[in-house]
Amino acid sequence: MRSVVYGLWTYIEFVLLALIFVPIMGAYFLLRPRNLRGRGGWMRRFGRMCARLTPIWKFDVEGIAPADVRRRAYVVVANHESSADPFLLCWLPFEMRWVAKVSLFKLPVIGWLLRLGGDIKLLRGDGTSVRAMLAEARATLDTGLPVMIFPEGTRSPDGSLQRFKDGAFHLAIEAGVPVLPLAIEGTRACRPKGSLWFGVATARVRVLAPISTAGLVAADLPRLREETRAAIRDALVEMRERPVEMVPEPEPIATAISELVAEVAHALDGNNPVPAGQSSGS
């Protein structure tokens, strides 16, 4: 009975806080529409307040963020366990601009918050949308603001680590910025995929060591992607104290084709000089 009451309260406080934050964020948007860091900061305040007011979630942050993360761009990536992941990541001590699926922007209230917060929408599987997202994310990185992407593309249904998509790593190589991996553990109990109910949970996020992209080119993308995935897997093994199942990668022939495509793309882009220490390259 207690869990039912707490679950209902979580829904109620979420809706009430959203209705309070929409006009506040709307006013900030009208006053400072180009301040993406400030707009995102209000969205993160909303997430932290929601988590504070529910008695069924306890969140913690482990690890040390890079000292320059508030003034240098990173492509931030994390495993995706639950729709509660963003609430947990709101406790990180730095701002990011998030990439979120376009369907969330169409929802009442939450969609308004995402738009006012300045997050980037993506229609998965649509080439035009992917290109627009990458262009917007690149422009964001050029201002020194980190971009947050879930490279699995969707929530894990069972806690296994899904295959990582290329977009985040293509972006990092092209922009010449480091990848900052995060490991999320425990949010599946907050709200499992496919569930409409909230559960009692203790969850945490661990900030891992950044991975440099200096000198990398498009052909290095598979290696960067798998190095990042392995770092998150190793952290999850420590956090869960048990093995982590990984969805297997495609057969070697498929990987070879992917690498060949990346090399061709890089060759076609060869007429654009690459600054020293950077590379050209969801």
Contacts in CASP RR format, 6 or more apart in sequence:
PFRMAT RR
TARGET T0000
AUTHOR 0000-0000-0000
METHOD contacts of the structure
MODEL  1
MRSVVYGLWTYIEFVLLALIFVPIMGAYFLLRPRNLRGRGGWMRRFGRMC
ARLTPIWKFDVEGIAPADVRRRAYVVVANHESSADPFLLCWLPFEMRWVA
KVSLFKLPVIGWLLRLGGDIKLLRGDGTSVRAMLAEARATLDTGLPVMIF
PEGTRSPDGSLQRFKDGAFHLAIEAGVPVLPLAIEGTRACRPKGSLWFGV
ATARVRVLAPISTAGLVAADLPRLREETRAAIRDALVEMRERPVEMVPEP
EPIATAISELVAEVAHALDGNNPVPAGQSSGS
3 56 0 8 1.000
3 199 0 8 1.000
3 200 0 8 1.000
6 54 0 8 1.000
6 55 0 8 1.000
6 56 0 8 1.000
6 198 0 8 1.000
6 200 0 8 1.000
7 54 0 8 1.000
7 56 0 8 1.000
7 197 0 8 1.000
7 198 0 8 1.000
7 199 0 8 1.000
9 54 0 8 1.000
9 55 0 8 1.000
10 54 0 8 1.000
10 56 0 8 1.000
10 57 0 8 1.000
10 198 0 8 1.000
11 198 0 8 1.000
13 50 0 8 1.000
13 53 0 8 1.000
13 54 0 8 1.000
14 50 0 8 1.000
15 109 0 8 1.000
17 46 0 8 1.000
17 49 0 8 1.000
17 50 0 8 1.000
17 53 0 8 1.000
18 46 0 8 1.000
18 109 0 8 1.000
18 110 0 8 1.000
18 113 0 8 1.000
19 109 0 8 1.000
21 42 0 8 1.000
21 45 0 8 1.000
21 46 0 8 1.000
21 113 0 8 1.000
22 109 0 8 1.000
22 112 0 8 1.000
22 113 0 8 1.000
22 116 0 8 1.000
24 42 0 8 1.000
25 39 0 8 1.000
25 42 0 8 1.000
25 43 0 8 1.000
25 46 0 8 1.000
25 113 0 8 1.000
25 116 0 8 1.000
25 117 0 8 1.000
26 116 0 8 1.000
28 35 0 8 1.000
28 38 0 8 1.000
28 39 0 8 1.000
28 42 0 8 1.000
28 116 0 8 1.000
29 39 0 8 1.000
29 116 0 8 1.000
29 117 0 8 1.000
32 38 0 8 1.000
32 39 0 8 1.000
33 39 0 8 1.000
36 97 0 8 1.000
36 117 0 8 1.000
36 118 0 8 1.000
36 140 0 8 1.000
36 143 0 8 1.000
36 145 0 8 1.000
37 95 0 8 1.000
37 145 0 8 1.000
38 95 0 8 1.000
39 116 0 8 1.000
39 117 0 8 1.000
39 118 0 8 1.000
40 95 0 8 1.000
40 97 0 8 1.000
40 117 0 8 1.000
40 118 0 8 1.000
40 119 0 8 1.000
41 95 0 8 1.000
41 117 0 8 1.000
42 116 0 8 1.000
42 117 0 8 1.000
43 90 0 8 1.000
43 113 0 8 1.000
43 114 0 8 1.000
43 116 0 8 1.000
43 117 0 8 1.000
43 118 0 8 1.000
43 119 0 8 1.000
44 90 0 8 1.000
44 95 0 8 1.000
45 90 0 8 1.000
46 90 0 8 1.000
46 113 0 8 1.000
47 86 0 8 1.000
47 87 0 8 1.000
47 90 0 8 1.000
48 87 0 8 1.000
48 90 0 8 1.000
48 91 0 8 1.000
50 87 0 8 1.000
51 57 0 8 1.000
51 59 0 8 1.000
51 87 0 8 1.000
51 88 0 8 1.000
51 90 0 8 1.000
51 91 0 8 1.000
54 198 0 8 1.000
56 190 0 8 1.000
56 198 0 8 1.000
56 199 0 8 1.000
56 200 0 8 1.000
56 201 0 8 1.000
57 84 0 8 1.000
57 87 0 8 1.000
57 190 0 8 1.000
57 198 0 8 1.000
57 200 0 8 1.000
57 201 0 8 1.000
57 202 0 8 1.000
57 203 0 8 1.000
58 201 0 8 1.000
58 202 0 8 1.000
58 203 0 8 1.000
59 87 0 8 1.000
59 88 0 8 1.000
59 91 0 8 1.000
59 202 0 8 1.000
59 203 0 8 1.000
59 204 0 8 1.000
59 205 0 8 1.000
60 91 0 8 1.000
60 202 0 8 1.000
60 203 0 8 1.000
60 204 0 8 1.000
60 205 0 8 1.000
61 91 0 8 1.000
61 92 0 8 1.000
61 93 0 8 1.000
61 204 0 8 1.000
61 205 0 8 1.000
61 206 0 8 1.000
61 207 0 8 1.000
62 204 0 8 1.000
62 205 0 8 1.000
62 206 0 8 1.000
62 207 0 8 1.000
63 206 0 8 1.000
63 207 0 8 1.000
63 208 0 8 1.000
64 207 0 8 1.000
65 92 0 8 1.000
65 93 0 8 1.000
65 94 0 8 1.000
65 180 0 8 1.000
65 207 0 8 1.000
66 72 0 8 1.000
66 74 0 8 1.000
66 178 0 8 1.000
66 180 0 8 1.000
66 210 0 8 1.000
69 94 0 8 1.000
69 146 0 8 1.000
69 180 0 8 1.000
70 94 0 8 1.000
70 95 0 8 1.000
71 144 0 8 1.000
72 144 0 8 1.000
72 177 0 8 1.000
73 140 0 8 1.000
73 141 0 8 1.000
73 142 0 8 1.000
73 143 0 8 1.000
73 144 0 8 1.000
73 145 0 8 1.000
73 146 0 8 1.000
73 147 0 8 1.000
73 175 0 8 1.000
73 177 0 8 1.000
74 146 0 8 1.000
74 147 0 8 1.000
74 177 0 8 1.000
74 178 0 8 1.000
74 179 0 8 1.000
74 180 0 8 1.000
74 210 0 8 1.000
75 141 0 8 1.000
75 146 0 8 1.000
75 147 0 8 1.000
75 149 0 8 1.000
75 168 0 8 1.000
75 169 0 8 1.000
75 171 0 8 1.000
75 172 0 8 1.000
75 175 0 8 1.000
75 177 0 8 1.000
75 178 0 8 1.000
75 179 0 8 1.000
75 180 0 8 1.000
76 96 0 8 1.000
76 146 0 8 1.000
76 147 0 8 1.000
76 148 0 8 1.000
76 149 0 8 1.000
76 179 0 8 1.000
76 180 0 8 1.000
76 182 0 8 1.000
77 148 0 8 1.000
77 149 0 8 1.000
77 150 0 8 1.000
77 151 0 8 1.000
77 164 0 8 1.000
77 168 0 8 1.000
77 179 0 8 1.000
77 180 0 8 1.000
77 181 0 8 1.000
77 182 0 8 1.000
77 228 0 8 1.000
77 232 0 8 1.000
78 85 0 8 1.000
78 89 0 8 1.000
78 148 0 8 1.000
78 150 0 8 1.000
78 181 0 8 1.000
78 182 0 8 1.000
78 183 0 8 1.000
78 184 0 8 1.000
78 205 0 8 1.000
78 232 0 8 1.000
79 150 0 8 1.000
79 152 0 8 1.000
79 156 0 8 1.000
79 161 0 8 1.000
79 162 0 8 1.000
79 182 0 8 1.000
79 183 0 8 1.000
79 184 0 8 1.000
79 232 0 8 1.000
79 236 0 8 1.000
80 150 0 8 1.000
80 152 0 8 1.000
80 153 0 8 1.000
80 154 0 8 1.000
80 155 0 8 1.000
80 156 0 8 1.000
80 162 0 8 1.000
80 184 0 8 1.000
81 155 0 8 1.000
81 156 0 8 1.000
81 159 0 8 1.000
81 184 0 8 1.000
81 185 0 8 1.000
81 186 0 8 1.000
81 187 0 8 1.000
81 188 0 8 1.000
82 155 0 8 1.000
82 186 0 8 1.000
82 187 0 8 1.000
82 188 0 8 1.000
82 190 0 8 1.000
82 191 0 8 1.000
82 192 0 8 1.000
82 193 0 8 1.000
83 155 0 8 1.000
83 191 0 8 1.000
83 193 0 8 1.000
84 187 0 8 1.000
84 190 0 8 1.000
84 191 0 8 1.000
84 198 0 8 1.000
84 201 0 8 1.000
84 203 0 8 1.000
85 150 0 8 1.000
85 155 0 8 1.000
85 184 0 8 1.000
85 187 0 8 1.000
86 98 0 8 1.000
87 190 0 8 1.000
88 184 0 8 1.000
88 187 0 8 1.000
88 203 0 8 1.000
88 204 0 8 1.000
88 205 0 8 1.000
89 96 0 8 1.000
89 148 0 8 1.000
89 182 0 8 1.000
89 184 0 8 1.000
89 205 0 8 1.000
91 205 0 8 1.000
92 182 0 8 1.000
92 205 0 8 1.000
92 207 0 8 1.000
94 146 0 8 1.000
95 145 0 8 1.000
95 146 0 8 1.000
96 145 0 8 1.000
96 146 0 8 1.000
96 147 0 8 1.000
96 148 0 8 1.000
97 118 0 8 1.000
97 119 0 8 1.000
97 120 0 8 1.000
97 137 0 8 1.000
97 140 0 8 1.000
97 145 0 8 1.000
97 146 0 8 1.000
97 147 0 8 1.000
97 148 0 8 1.000
98 119 0 8 1.000
98 120 0 8 1.000
98 147 0 8 1.000
98 148 0 8 1.000
98 149 0 8 1.000
99 119 0 8 1.000
99 120 0 8 1.000
99 121 0 8 1.000
99 122 0 8 1.000
99 133 0 8 1.000
99 137 0 8 1.000
99 147 0 8 1.000
99 148 0 8 1.000
99 149 0 8 1.000
99 150 0 8 1.000
99 282 0 8 1.000
100 114 0 8 1.000
100 119 0 8 1.000
100 120 0 8 1.000
100 121 0 8 1.000
100 122 0 8 1.000
101 121 0 8 1.000
101 122 0 8 1.000
101 123 0 8 1.000
101 124 0 8 1.000
102 121 0 8 1.000
102 122 0 8 1.000
102 123 0 8 1.000
102 129 0 8 1.000
104 110 0 8 1.000
104 111 0 8 1.000
104 114 0 8 1.000
104 121 0 8 1.000
105 111 0 8 1.000
105 114 0 8 1.000
105 115 0 8 1.000
105 121 0 8 1.000
114 121 0 8 1.000
120 133 0 8 1.000
120 136 0 8 1.000
120 137 0 8 1.000
120 140 0 8 1.000
120 147 0 8 1.000
121 129 0 8 1.000
121 133 0 8 1.000
122 129 0 8 1.000
122 130 0 8 1.000
122 133 0 8 1.000
122 282 0 8 1.000
123 129 0 8 1.000
123 130 0 8 1.000
124 153 0 8 1.000
124 154 0 8 1.000
130 167 0 8 1.000
130 282 0 8 1.000
133 282 0 8 1.000
134 167 0 8 1.000
134 170 0 8 1.000
134 171 0 8 1.000
134 174 0 8 1.000
134 282 0 8 1.000
137 147 0 8 1.000
137 149 0 8 1.000
137 171 0 8 1.000
138 171 0 8 1.000
138 174 0 8 1.000
138 175 0 8 1.000
140 147 0 8 1.000
141 147 0 8 1.000
141 171 0 8 1.000
141 175 0 8 1.000
141 177 0 8 1.000
142 175 0 8 1.000
146 180 0 8 1.000
147 171 0 8 1.000
149 167 0 8 1.000
149 168 0 8 1.000
149 171 0 8 1.000
149 282 0 8 1.000
151 164 0 8 1.000
151 165 0 8 1.000
151 167 0 8 1.000
151 168 0 8 1.000
151 169 0 8 1.000
151 225 0 8 1.000
151 228 0 8 1.000
151 229 0 8 1.000
151 282 0 8 1.000
152 161 0 8 1.000
152 162 0 8 1.000
152 163 0 8 1.000
152 164 0 8 1.000
152 165 0 8 1.000
153 162 0 8 1.000
153 165 0 8 1.000
154 162 0 8 1.000
155 193 0 8 1.000
156 162 0 8 1.000
156 188 0 8 1.000
156 193 0 8 1.000
157 193 0 8 1.000
158 245 0 8 1.000
159 188 0 8 1.000
159 244 0 8 1.000
159 245 0 8 1.000
160 244 0 8 1.000
160 245 0 8 1.000
160 246 0 8 1.000
160 247 0 8 1.000
161 229 0 8 1.000
161 232 0 8 1.000
161 233 0 8 1.000
161 236 0 8 1.000
161 244 0 8 1.000
161 245 0 8 1.000
161 246 0 8 1.000
161 247 0 8 1.000
162 247 0 8 1.000
163 247 0 8 1.000
163 249 0 8 1.000
163 250 0 8 1.000
164 225 0 8 1.000
164 226 0 8 1.000
164 228 0 8 1.000
164 229 0 8 1.000
165 282 0 8 1.000
166 221 0 8 1.000
166 225 0 8 1.000
166 258 0 8 1.000
166 282 0 8 1.000
167 282 0 8 1.000
168 179 0 8 1.000
168 282 0 8 1.000
169 179 0 8 1.000
169 221 0 8 1.000
169 224 0 8 1.000
169 225 0 8 1.000
169 228 0 8 1.000
170 218 0 8 1.000
170 221 0 8 1.000
170 281 0 8 1.000
170 282 0 8 1.000
171 282 0 8 1.000
172 178 0 8 1.000
172 179 0 8 1.000
172 213 0 8 1.000
172 224 0 8 1.000
173 213 0 8 1.000
173 216 0 8 1.000
173 217 0 8 1.000
173 218 0 8 1.000
173 220 0 8 1.000
173 221 0 8 1.000
173 224 0 8 1.000
173 279 0 8 1.000
173 280 0 8 1.000
173 281 0 8 1.000
174 279 0 8 1.000
174 280 0 8 1.000
174 281 0 8 1.000
175 278 0 8 1.000
176 213 0 8 1.000
176 214 0 8 1.000
176 216 0 8 1.000
176 277 0 8 1.000
176 278 0 8 1.000
176 279 0 8 1.000
177 213 0 8 1.000
178 210 0 8 1.000
178 211 0 8 1.000
178 212 0 8 1.000
178 213 0 8 1.000
179 210 0 8 1.000
179 211 0 8 1.000
179 213 0 8 1.000
179 224 0 8 1.000
179 228 0 8 1.000
180 207 0 8 1.000
180 208 0 8 1.000
180 210 0 8 1.000
180 211 0 8 1.000
181 208 0 8 1.000
181 209 0 8 1.000
181 210 0 8 1.000
181 211 0 8 1.000
181 228 0 8 1.000
181 231 0 8 1.000
181 232 0 8 1.000
181 235 0 8 1.000
182 205 0 8 1.000
182 206 0 8 1.000
182 207 0 8 1.000
182 208 0 8 1.000
182 232 0 8 1.000
183 205 0 8 1.000
183 206 0 8 1.000
183 208 0 8 1.000
183 232 0 8 1.000
183 235 0 8 1.000
183 236 0 8 1.000
183 239 0 8 1.000
184 203 0 8 1.000
184 204 0 8 1.000
184 205 0 8 1.000
185 203 0 8 1.000
185 204 0 8 1.000
185 205 0 8 1.000
185 206 0 8 1.000
185 236 0 8 1.000
185 239 0 8 1.000
185 240 0 8 1.000
186 201 0 8 1.000
186 202 0 8 1.000
186 203 0 8 1.000
186 204 0 8 1.000
187 201 0 8 1.000
187 203 0 8 1.000
188 201 0 8 1.000
189 199 0 8 1.000
189 200 0 8 1.000
189 201 0 8 1.000
189 203 0 8 1.000
190 198 0 8 1.000
190 199 0 8 1.000
190 201 0 8 1.000
190 203 0 8 1.000
191 197 0 8 1.000
191 198 0 8 1.000
191 199 0 8 1.000
204 239 0 8 1.000
206 235 0 8 1.000
206 239 0 8 1.000
208 231 0 8 1.000
208 232 0 8 1.000
208 235 0 8 1.000
209 231 0 8 1.000
211 224 0 8 1.000
211 227 0 8 1.000
211 228 0 8 1.000
211 231 0 8 1.000
213 224 0 8 1.000
213 279 0 8 1.000
214 277 0 8 1.000
214 278 0 8 1.000
214 279 0 8 1.000
215 277 0 8 1.000
215 278 0 8 1.000
215 279 0 8 1.000
216 224 0 8 1.000
216 279 0 8 1.000
217 266 0 8 1.000
217 274 0 8 1.000
217 279 0 8 1.000
217 280 0 8 1.000
217 281 0 8 1.000
218 262 0 8 1.000
218 263 0 8 1.000
218 265 0 8 1.000
218 266 0 8 1.000
218 269 0 8 1.000
218 279 0 8 1.000
218 280 0 8 1.000
218 281 0 8 1.000
219 259 0 8 1.000
219 262 0 8 1.000
219 263 0 8 1.000
219 266 0 8 1.000
220 279 0 8 1.000
221 259 0 8 1.000
221 262 0 8 1.000
221 281 0 8 1.000
222 255 0 8 1.000
222 258 0 8 1.000
222 259 0 8 1.000
222 262 0 8 1.000
226 249 0 8 1.000
229 246 0 8 1.000
233 244 0 8 1.000
233 246 0 8 1.000
236 244 0 8 1.000
237 243 0 8 1.000
237 244 0 8 1.000
249 255 0 8 1.000
250 258 0 8 1.000
265 281 0 8 1.000
266 280 0 8 1.000
266 281 0 8 1.000
269 280 0 8 1.000
269 281 0 8 1.000
270 280 0 8 1.000
272 280 0 8 1.000
274 280 0 8 1.000
END
